[in-house]
C-alpha cells in the first residue's frame, strides 16, 4: 500500500514533530514571528556573525526558513 504524500493541515504541532517531519509551515511562521519581533536587519546581522557572509538585507527572504530560494553558502561557511 502506498501512502499519500499530499499536504494536509495538521493543526498545532509540537516542535519535535515539526522538526521530525520537516514541516514547512511551522518553520515559516516561526521566522515570520522573529522578523516581526526584531526585524530582518538583526536576523541578517546574526547570520553574518555566524559566518553566512552572502546574506544581505536585499536578498534575505522568508523562504530562508525552509532552505531559501536565494540562500547561498559555501562548504567552508557550513
QUIKA-V513428 format. One record per backbone hydrogen bond with DSSP energy under -0.5 kcal/mol. NH is the residue of the N-H (numbers start at 1). CO is the residue of the C=O. E is the energy in kcal/mol with one decimal. If there is no record, write none. Layout:
# QUIKA-V513428
NH/CO/E, NH/CO/E
This chain:
# QUIKA-V513428
18/14/-2.3, 19/15/-2.7, 20/16/-2.8, 21/17/-2.5, 22/19/-1.3, 23/18/-2.6, 27/23/-0.7, 28/24/-2.5, 29/25/-3.0, 30/26/-2.2, 31/27/-2.3, 32/28/-2.4, 33/29/-2.1, 34/30/-2.1, 35/31/-2.7, 36/32/-2.6, 37/33/-1.8, 38/34/-3.0, 39/34/-0.7, 39/35/-1.7, 43/39/-1.1, 44/40/-2.8, 45/41/-2.4, 46/42/-2.2, 47/43/-2.7, 48/44/-2.5, 49/45/-2.2, 50/46/-1.9, 51/48/-1.4, 52/47/-2.7, 53/51/-1.5, 55/52/-1.1, 60/56/-1.6, 64/61/-2.3, 65/62/-1.7, 66/63/-1.8, 67/64/-1.4, 68/63/-2.9, 78/74/-1.8
